[in-house]
Amino acid sequence: MKVDIQQHDLVPKHEVISESEKKLLQQNSDFDVNNLPKIKITDPVVKELISNGSEISAGDVLRITRNSKTAGEFVSYRIVIEG
């Protein structure tokens, strides 16, 4: 039996952003996208996204959306690296 780890309550929503969203993120922020926190392509959530049909490679950016009782919705970004 295969379990989709993204359906677990403790795993926040991960999604690949498009190249246009990546450029917009770069333009609207005071940091270089390449300096984002990193997530390995071998991370279990990334592997699950790939097995569900997402095309992910090194250099892509993931948007991670967490729900918080105190902060509401919190969005962070990670850049995918080999590993």
Chimera marker file (.cmm) of the C-alpha trace (Angstrom):
<marker_set name="trace">
<marker id="1" x="0.000" y="0.000" z="0.000" r="1" g="1" b="0" radius="0.5"/>
<marker id="2" x="1.469" y="3.331" z="-1.086" r="1" g="1" b="0" radius="0.5"/>
<marker id="3" x="0.909" y="6.357" z="1.140" r="1" g="1" b="0" radius="0.5"/>
<marker id="4" x="0.883" y="9.896" z="-0.250" r="1" g="1" b="0" radius="0.5"/>
<marker id="5" x="3.020" y="11.773" z="2.274" r="1" g="1" b="0" radius="0.5"/>
<marker id="6" x="1.603" y="15.094" z="1.110" r="1" g="1" b="0" radius="0.5"/>
<marker id="7" x="-1.748" y="14.103" z="2.604" r="1" g="1" b="0" radius="0.5"/>
<marker id="8" x="-0.233" y="13.919" z="6.105" r="1" g="1" b="0" radius="0.5"/>
<marker id="9" x="-1.290" y="16.700" z="8.491" r="1" g="1" b="0" radius="0.5"/>
<marker id="10" x="2.298" y="17.601" z="9.368" r="1" g="1" b="0" radius="0.5"/>
<marker id="11" x="3.528" y="17.988" z="5.772" r="1" g="1" b="0" radius="0.5"/>
<marker id="12" x="2.843" y="21.455" z="4.331" r="1" g="1" b="0" radius="0.5"/>
<marker id="13" x="1.708" y="21.954" z="0.735" r="1" g="1" b="0" radius="0.5"/>
<marker id="14" x="4.633" y="21.916" z="-1.728" r="1" g="1" b="0" radius="0.5"/>
<marker id="15" x="4.263" y="23.074" z="-5.330" r="1" g="1" b="0" radius="0.5"/>
<marker id="16" x="6.629" y="23.946" z="-8.165" r="1" g="1" b="0" radius="0.5"/>
<marker id="17" x="6.415" y="27.552" z="-9.324" r="1" g="1" b="0" radius="0.5"/>
<marker id="18" x="6.619" y="28.471" z="-12.997" r="1" g="1" b="0" radius="0.5"/>
<marker id="19" x="9.542" y="30.292" z="-14.575" r="1" g="1" b="0" radius="0.5"/>
<marker id="20" x="7.443" y="33.470" z="-14.801" r="1" g="1" b="0" radius="0.5"/>
<marker id="21" x="6.621" y="33.235" z="-11.075" r="1" g="1" b="0" radius="0.5"/>
<marker id="22" x="10.314" y="32.645" z="-10.378" r="1" g="1" b="0" radius="0.5"/>
<marker id="23" x="11.245" y="35.812" z="-12.313" r="1" g="1" b="0" radius="0.5"/>
<marker id="24" x="8.528" y="37.780" z="-10.508" r="1" g="1" b="0" radius="0.5"/>
<marker id="25" x="9.824" y="36.519" z="-7.145" r="1" g="1" b="0" radius="0.5"/>
<marker id="26" x="13.321" y="37.650" z="-8.148" r="1" g="1" b="0" radius="0.5"/>
<marker id="27" x="12.105" y="41.108" z="-9.188" r="1" g="1" b="0" radius="0.5"/>
<marker id="28" x="9.988" y="41.693" z="-6.091" r="1" g="1" b="0" radius="0.5"/>
<marker id="29" x="12.569" y="40.657" z="-3.522" r="1" g="1" b="0" radius="0.5"/>
<marker id="30" x="15.857" y="41.983" z="-2.301" r="1" g="1" b="0" radius="0.5"/>
<marker id="31" x="17.657" y="38.643" z="-2.566" r="1" g="1" b="0" radius="0.5"/>
<marker id="32" x="18.913" y="36.356" z="-5.290" r="1" g="1" b="0" radius="0.5"/>
<marker id="33" x="16.693" y="33.311" z="-5.882" r="1" g="1" b="0" radius="0.5"/>
<marker id="34" x="19.854" y="31.166" z="-5.897" r="1" g="1" b="0" radius="0.5"/>
<marker id="35" x="20.361" y="32.120" z="-2.239" r="1" g="1" b="0" radius="0.5"/>
<marker id="36" x="17.047" y="30.600" z="-1.133" r="1" g="1" b="0" radius="0.5"/>
<marker id="37" x="17.141" y="27.750" z="1.386" r="1" g="1" b="0" radius="0.5"/>
<marker id="38" x="17.773" y="24.494" z="-0.428" r="1" g="1" b="0" radius="0.5"/>
<marker id="39" x="15.830" y="21.255" z="-0.757" r="1" g="1" b="0" radius="0.5"/>
<marker id="40" x="17.421" y="18.155" z="-2.254" r="1" g="1" b="0" radius="0.5"/>
<marker id="41" x="15.854" y="16.467" z="-5.257" r="1" g="1" b="0" radius="0.5"/>
<marker id="42" x="16.037" y="13.277" z="-3.168" r="1" g="1" b="0" radius="0.5"/>
<marker id="43" x="13.806" y="14.758" z="-0.435" r="1" g="1" b="0" radius="0.5"/>
<marker id="44" x="10.773" y="12.484" z="0.083" r="1" g="1" b="0" radius="0.5"/>
<marker id="45" x="8.272" y="15.246" z="-0.746" r="1" g="1" b="0" radius="0.5"/>
<marker id="46" x="10.121" y="16.165" z="-3.950" r="1" g="1" b="0" radius="0.5"/>
<marker id="47" x="10.256" y="12.491" z="-4.949" r="1" g="1" b="0" radius="0.5"/>
<marker id="48" x="6.507" y="12.242" z="-4.293" r="1" g="1" b="0" radius="0.5"/>
<marker id="49" x="5.838" y="15.297" z="-6.496" r="1" g="1" b="0" radius="0.5"/>
<marker id="50" x="7.909" y="13.724" z="-9.281" r="1" g="1" b="0" radius="0.5"/>
<marker id="51" x="6.069" y="10.408" z="-8.985" r="1" g="1" b="0" radius="0.5"/>
<marker id="52" x="2.769" y="12.327" z="-9.240" r="1" g="1" b="0" radius="0.5"/>
<marker id="53" x="3.792" y="13.820" z="-12.592" r="1" g="1" b="0" radius="0.5"/>
<marker id="54" x="5.578" y="17.068" z="-11.702" r="1" g="1" b="0" radius="0.5"/>
<marker id="55" x="8.699" y="17.735" z="-13.736" r="1" g="1" b="0" radius="0.5"/>
<marker id="56" x="11.295" y="18.917" z="-11.230" r="1" g="1" b="0" radius="0.5"/>
<marker id="57" x="14.993" y="19.483" z="-11.781" r="1" g="1" b="0" radius="0.5"/>
<marker id="58" x="17.825" y="21.290" z="-10.032" r="1" g="1" b="0" radius="0.5"/>
<marker id="59" x="17.245" y="25.047" z="-10.081" r="1" g="1" b="0" radius="0.5"/>
<marker id="60" x="13.456" y="24.833" z="-9.828" r="1" g="1" b="0" radius="0.5"/>
<marker id="61" x="11.790" y="26.645" z="-6.942" r="1" g="1" b="0" radius="0.5"/>
<marker id="62" x="9.142" y="25.147" z="-4.654" r="1" g="1" b="0" radius="0.5"/>
<marker id="63" x="6.521" y="27.218" z="-2.849" r="1" g="1" b="0" radius="0.5"/>
<marker id="64" x="5.766" y="25.751" z="0.587" r="1" g="1" b="0" radius="0.5"/>
<marker id="65" x="2.512" y="26.882" z="2.185" r="1" g="1" b="0" radius="0.5"/>
<marker id="66" x="2.061" y="26.260" z="5.890" r="1" g="1" b="0" radius="0.5"/>
<marker id="67" x="-1.051" y="26.898" z="7.945" r="1" g="1" b="0" radius="0.5"/>
<marker id="68" x="-0.404" y="28.393" z="11.361" r="1" g="1" b="0" radius="0.5"/>
<marker id="69" x="-2.818" y="28.994" z="14.219" r="1" g="1" b="0" radius="0.5"/>
<marker id="70" x="-1.035" y="32.242" z="15.056" r="1" g="1" b="0" radius="0.5"/>
<marker id="71" x="0.197" y="33.527" z="11.678" r="1" g="1" b="0" radius="0.5"/>
<marker id="72" x="-2.553" y="32.223" z="9.419" r="1" g="1" b="0" radius="0.5"/>
<marker id="73" x="-0.986" y="31.151" z="6.125" r="1" g="1" b="0" radius="0.5"/>
<marker id="74" x="2.807" y="31.343" z="5.819" r="1" g="1" b="0" radius="0.5"/>
<marker id="75" x="4.564" y="30.931" z="2.449" r="1" g="1" b="0" radius="0.5"/>
<marker id="76" x="8.244" y="30.097" z="2.046" r="1" g="1" b="0" radius="0.5"/>
<marker id="77" x="10.365" y="29.089" z="-0.936" r="1" g="1" b="0" radius="0.5"/>
<marker id="78" x="13.108" y="26.494" z="-1.475" r="1" g="1" b="0" radius="0.5"/>
<marker id="79" x="15.405" y="25.978" z="-4.451" r="1" g="1" b="0" radius="0.5"/>
<marker id="80" x="15.875" y="22.384" z="-5.613" r="1" g="1" b="0" radius="0.5"/>
<marker id="81" x="19.456" y="21.071" z="-5.696" r="1" g="1" b="0" radius="0.5"/>
<marker id="82" x="21.017" y="17.771" z="-6.731" r="1" g="1" b="0" radius="0.5"/>
<marker id="83" x="21.664" y="15.411" z="-3.921" r="1" g="1" b="0" radius="0.5"/>
<link id1="1" id2="2" r="1" g="1" b="0" radius="0.2"/>
<link id1="2" id2="3" r="1" g="1" b="0" radius="0.2"/>
<link id1="3" id2="4" r="1" g="1" b="0" radius="0.2"/>
<link id1="4" id2="5" r="1" g="1" b="0" radius="0.2"/>
<link id1="5" id2="6" r="1" g="1" b="0" radius="0.2"/>
<link id1="6" id2="7" r="1" g="1" b="0" radius="0.2"/>
<link id1="7" id2="8" r="1" g="1" b="0" radius="0.2"/>
<link id1="8" id2="9" r="1" g="1" b="0" radius="0.2"/>
<link id1="9" id2="10" r="1" g="1" b="0" radius="0.2"/>
<link id1="10" id2="11" r="1" g="1" b="0" radius="0.2"/>
<link id1="11" id2="12" r="1" g="1" b="0" radius="0.2"/>
<link id1="12" id2="13" r="1" g="1" b="0" radius="0.2"/>
<link id1="13" id2="14" r="1" g="1" b="0" radius="0.2"/>
<link id1="14" id2="15" r="1" g="1" b="0" radius="0.2"/>
<link id1="15" id2="16" r="1" g="1" b="0" radius="0.2"/>
<link id1="16" id2="17" r="1" g="1" b="0" radius="0.2"/>
<link id1="17" id2="18" r="1" g="1" b="0" radius="0.2"/>
<link id1="18" id2="19" r="1" g="1" b="0" radius="0.2"/>
<link id1="19" id2="20" r="1" g="1" b="0" radius="0.2"/>
<link id1="20" id2="21" r="1" g="1" b="0" radius="0.2"/>
<link id1="21" id2="22" r="1" g="1" b="0" radius="0.2"/>
<link id1="22" id2="23" r="1" g="1" b="0" radius="0.2"/>
<link id1="23" id2="24" r="1" g="1" b="0" radius="0.2"/>
<link id1="24" id2="25" r="1" g="1" b="0" radius="0.2"/>
<link id1="25" id2="26" r="1" g="1" b="0" radius="0.2"/>
<link id1="26" id2="27" r="1" g="1" b="0" radius="0.2"/>
<link id1="27" id2="28" r="1" g="1" b="0" radius="0.2"/>
<link id1="28" id2="29" r="1" g="1" b="0" radius="0.2"/>
<link id1="29" id2="30" r="1" g="1" b="0" radius="0.2"/>
<link id1="30" id2="31" r="1" g="1" b="0" radius="0.2"/>
<link id1="31" id2="32" r="1" g="1" b="0" radius="0.2"/>
<link id1="32" id2="33" r="1" g="1" b="0" radius="0.2"/>
<link id1="33" id2="34" r="1" g="1" b="0" radius="0.2"/>
<link id1="34" id2="35" r="1" g="1" b="0" radius="0.2"/>
<link id1="35" id2="36" r="1" g="1" b="0" radius="0.2"/>
<link id1="36" id2="37" r="1" g="1" b="0" radius="0.2"/>
<link id1="37" id2="38" r="1" g="1" b="0" radius="0.2"/>
<link id1="38" id2="39" r="1" g="1" b="0" radius="0.2"/>
<link id1="39" id2="40" r="1" g="1" b="0" radius="0.2"/>
<link id1="40" id2="41" r="1" g="1" b="0" radius="0.2"/>
<link id1="41" id2="42" r="1" g="1" b="0" radius="0.2"/>
<link id1="42" id2="43" r="1" g="1" b="0" radius="0.2"/>
<link id1="43" id2="44" r="1" g="1" b="0" radius="0.2"/>
<link id1="44" id2="45" r="1" g="1" b="0" radius="0.2"/>
<link id1="45" id2="46" r="1" g="1" b="0" radius="0.2"/>
<link id1="46" id2="47" r="1" g="1" b="0" radius="0.2"/>
<link id1="47" id2="48" r="1" g="1" b="0" radius="0.2"/>
<link id1="48" id2="49" r="1" g="1" b="0" radius="0.2"/>
<link id1="49" id2="50" r="1" g="1" b="0" radius="0.2"/>
<link id1="50" id2="51" r="1" g="1" b="0" radius="0.2"/>
<link id1="51" id2="52" r="1" g="1" b="0" radius="0.2"/>
<link id1="52" id2="53" r="1" g="1" b="0" radius="0.2"/>
<link id1="53" id2="54" r="1" g="1" b="0" radius="0.2"/>
<link id1="54" id2="55" r="1" g="1" b="0" radius="0.2"/>
<link id1="55" id2="56" r="1" g="1" b="0" radius="0.2"/>
<link id1="56" id2="57" r="1" g="1" b="0" radius="0.2"/>
<link id1="57" id2="58" r="1" g="1" b="0" radius="0.2"/>
<link id1="58" id2="59" r="1" g="1" b="0" radius="0.2"/>
<link id1="59" id2="60" r="1" g="1" b="0" radius="0.2"/>
<link id1="60" id2="61" r="1" g="1" b="0" radius="0.2"/>
<link id1="61" id2="62" r="1" g="1" b="0" radius="0.2"/>
<link id1="62" id2="63" r="1" g="1" b="0" radius="0.2"/>
<link id1="63" id2="64" r="1" g="1" b="0" radius="0.2"/>
<link id1="64" id2="65" r="1" g="1" b="0" radius="0.2"/>
<link id1="65" id2="66" r="1" g="1" b="0" radius="0.2"/>
<link id1="66" id2="67" r="1" g="1" b="0" radius="0.2"/>
<link id1="67" id2="68" r="1" g="1" b="0" radius="0.2"/>
<link id1="68" id2="69" r="1" g="1" b="0" radius="0.2"/>
<link id1="69" id2="70" r="1" g="1" b="0" radius="0.2"/>
<link id1="70" id2="71" r="1" g="1" b="0" radius="0.2"/>
<link id1="71" id2="72" r="1" g="1" b="0" radius="0.2"/>
<link id1="72" id2="73" r="1" g="1" b="0" radius="0.2"/>
<link id1="73" id2="74" r="1" g="1" b="0" radius="0.2"/>
<link id1="74" id2="75" r="1" g="1" b="0" radius="0.2"/>
<link id1="75" id2="76" r="1" g="1" b="0" radius="0.2"/>
<link id1="76" id2="77" r="1" g="1" b="0" radius="0.2"/>
<link id1="77" id2="78" r="1" g="1" b="0" radius="0.2"/>
<link id1="78" id2="79" r="1" g="1" b="0" radius="0.2"/>
<link id1="79" id2="80" r="1" g="1" b="0" radius="0.2"/>
<link id1="80" id2="81" r="1" g="1" b="0" radius="0.2"/>
<link id1="81" id2="82" r="1" g="1" b="0" radius="0.2"/>
<link id1="82" id2="83" r="1" g="1" b="0" radius="0.2"/>
</marker_set>
